[in-house]
Amino acid sequence: MATTTGEARAGVGQPASIQLPGIVLGVGMGGFVDGILLHQLLQWHHMLSSTNEDHIGVKYYNPHTVSGLEMNTLWDGIFHTVCWLAVLLGLAVLYSRVTHNRLRVWTSRVLWGWTLLGWGLFNLVEGVLDHHVLGIHHVYAGDGQVWWDIGFLALGALLVVGGYLLQRSGRPFDPNAPTRREGRSA
């Protein structure tokens, strides 16, 4: 019985893509950069720090009062938990898909490209949703906050484009391909 090329390939099985785990890792890591840098180190905003001007009617928790900071810190913790779960999920999917030569995946442009793209997607979704649609916080509230929010979106767009181009410049990662040492004959 004759088989088509597509049928023959289906029997061989293509290597599992690292696109999904890379993007999920990027979303989690992008969230951590946002939370650690902007929420904790610079203290520019917290999850609910602009609810006095939000678009959905969330109670205002002034981050400059003890009780307000407690509530904002609680929501920052929930945000960090979601980021942590995204990183764990990304690692678990990556681990399940890359079954051989796992050390090589960490030097793959493809993985780092998808990770940067995921970080950029985090910025775009979180920026549009939290800063513009819900209005629950801004990158840097006050005069000129719209420019900080637009800059956050622009950074996200640059990360998406840069990540896409980086992953395209790499060789597809095949965990079953021999390493350079394994491929050489002695």
C-alpha positions as CSV (number, residue, x, y, z in Angstrom):
1,M,0.0,0.0,0.0
2,A,1.4,3.4,-1.0
3,T,1.8,6.1,1.6
4,T,2.0,9.8,1.1
5,T,4.9,11.8,2.5
6,G,2.5,13.3,5.1
7,E,1.5,9.8,6.2
8,A,5.1,8.6,6.5
9,R,6.0,11.6,8.6
10,A,3.0,11.0,10.9
11,G,4.5,7.6,11.7
12,V,7.9,9.0,12.5
13,G,6.7,11.7,14.7
14,Q,8.0,15.2,14.7
15,P,10.0,16.6,17.6
16,A,7.8,18.3,20.2
17,S,7.8,22.1,19.8
18,I,9.2,24.2,22.5
19,Q,7.0,27.2,21.4
20,L,4.4,26.7,24.1
21,P,6.7,26.2,27.1
22,G,8.9,29.1,25.9
23,I,6.0,31.5,25.7
24,V,4.6,30.3,29.1
25,L,8.0,30.7,30.7
26,G,8.2,34.2,29.1
27,V,4.8,35.2,30.5
28,G,5.9,34.1,34.0
29,M,9.3,35.7,33.9
30,G,7.9,38.9,32.4
31,G,5.5,39.1,35.3
32,F,8.3,38.5,37.8
33,V,10.3,41.4,36.2
34,D,7.3,43.6,36.5
35,G,6.4,42.6,40.0
36,I,9.9,42.6,41.4
37,L,11.2,45.7,39.6
38,L,8.1,48.0,39.5
39,H,6.1,46.8,42.5
40,Q,8.9,46.0,45.0
41,L,12.2,47.6,44.2
42,L,11.1,50.9,42.6
43,Q,7.6,50.8,44.3
44,W,6.1,52.7,41.4
45,H,2.8,50.8,41.6
46,H,1.0,47.9,43.2
47,M,-1.8,45.8,41.8
48,L,-4.6,48.1,43.1
49,S,-2.7,51.4,43.5
50,S,-4.9,53.4,41.0
51,T,-8.3,52.1,41.9
52,N,-9.3,55.6,43.0
53,E,-9.5,56.3,39.2
54,D,-10.2,52.8,37.9
55,H,-12.9,51.9,35.3
56,I,-14.7,49.1,37.2
57,G,-15.4,50.4,40.7
58,V,-12.9,48.5,42.8
59,K,-12.5,50.0,46.3
60,Y,-9.5,52.3,46.6
61,Y,-6.6,51.0,48.8
62,N,-4.2,53.9,49.2
63,P,-0.7,52.3,49.1
64,H,0.6,55.1,51.4
65,T,-1.4,53.9,54.4
66,V,-0.7,50.7,56.3
67,S,-4.1,49.1,55.6
68,G,-3.9,50.1,51.9
69,L,-0.4,48.8,51.5
70,E,-1.4,45.5,53.2
71,M,-4.2,45.0,50.6
72,N,-2.0,46.0,47.7
73,T,0.7,43.7,49.0
74,L,-1.8,40.8,49.2
75,W,-2.8,41.4,45.6
76,D,0.9,41.7,44.6
77,G,1.4,38.3,46.2
78,I,-1.5,36.8,44.2
79,F,0.0,38.3,41.1
80,H,3.4,36.7,42.0
81,T,1.7,33.4,42.7
82,V,0.3,33.4,39.2
83,C,3.7,34.2,37.7
84,W,5.3,31.4,39.7
85,L,2.7,28.9,38.5
86,A,3.3,30.1,34.9
87,V,7.0,29.4,35.3
88,L,6.4,26.0,36.9
89,L,3.9,25.1,34.1
90,G,6.4,26.3,31.4
91,L,9.2,24.2,32.9
92,A,7.0,21.2,33.3
93,V,5.8,21.3,29.7
94,L,9.4,21.9,28.5
95,Y,10.6,19.0,30.6
96,S,7.9,16.7,29.1
97,R,8.7,17.7,25.6
98,V,12.5,17.7,25.7
99,T,13.4,14.1,26.7
100,H,17.0,13.9,25.5
101,N,19.9,16.3,25.5
102,R,18.1,18.6,27.9
103,L,21.2,20.8,28.5
104,R,21.2,21.8,24.9
105,V,17.8,23.4,25.1
106,W,19.1,26.2,27.3
107,T,21.4,27.4,24.6
108,S,18.7,27.3,21.9
109,R,17.9,30.6,20.3
110,V,14.5,29.1,19.6
111,L,13.7,28.7,23.3
112,W,15.0,32.2,24.2
113,G,13.1,33.7,21.3
114,W,9.8,32.2,22.4
115,T,10.6,33.3,26.0
116,L,11.1,36.9,25.0
117,L,8.0,36.7,22.9
118,G,6.1,35.5,25.9
119,W,7.4,38.3,28.0
120,G,6.3,40.8,25.4
121,L,2.8,39.2,25.3
122,F,2.7,39.6,29.1
123,N,3.4,43.3,28.8
124,L,0.9,43.8,26.0
125,V,-2.0,41.9,27.7
126,E,-1.3,43.2,31.2
127,G,-0.7,46.7,30.0
128,V,-3.8,46.9,27.9
129,L,-6.0,45.2,30.5
130,D,-4.7,46.6,33.8
131,H,-3.5,50.0,32.7
132,H,-6.1,51.0,30.1
133,V,-9.2,48.8,30.3
134,L,-9.5,48.3,34.0
135,G,-7.3,51.2,35.1
136,I,-6.4,49.5,38.4
137,H,-2.8,50.6,38.2
138,H,-0.4,52.4,35.9
139,V,3.3,51.9,35.4
140,Y,4.1,55.3,37.1
141,A,1.0,57.1,38.3
142,G,0.7,60.9,38.1
143,D,1.5,63.4,35.5
144,G,2.5,61.7,32.3
145,Q,1.2,58.3,33.3
146,V,-0.2,57.6,29.9
147,W,3.3,57.9,28.4
148,W,4.7,55.4,30.9
149,D,1.8,53.1,30.1
150,I,2.4,53.5,26.3
151,G,6.2,52.9,26.9
152,F,5.3,49.6,28.7
153,L,3.2,48.6,25.6
154,A,6.0,49.6,23.2
155,L,8.5,47.5,25.2
156,G,6.1,44.6,24.9
157,A,5.8,45.0,21.2
158,L,9.6,45.2,20.8
159,L,10.0,42.0,22.9
160,V,7.4,40.2,20.7
161,V,9.1,41.2,17.5
162,G,12.6,40.6,18.9
163,G,11.6,37.3,20.3
164,Y,10.0,36.2,17.1
165,L,13.1,37.2,15.1
166,L,15.4,35.5,17.5
167,Q,13.5,32.2,17.4
168,R,13.4,32.3,13.6
169,S,17.2,32.8,13.5
170,G,17.8,29.6,15.5
171,R,17.8,26.1,14.3
172,P,14.7,24.1,15.3
173,F,15.5,22.3,18.5
174,D,15.4,18.5,18.0
175,P,16.1,16.8,21.4
176,N,16.8,13.5,19.5
177,A,19.5,15.0,17.3
178,P,23.0,14.0,18.3
179,T,25.2,16.6,19.9
180,R,28.4,17.6,18.0
181,R,30.5,15.1,20.0
182,E,28.0,12.3,19.5
183,G,27.8,13.0,15.8
184,R,31.6,12.7,15.2
185,S,33.3,9.4,14.5
186,A,36.5,8.8,16.4
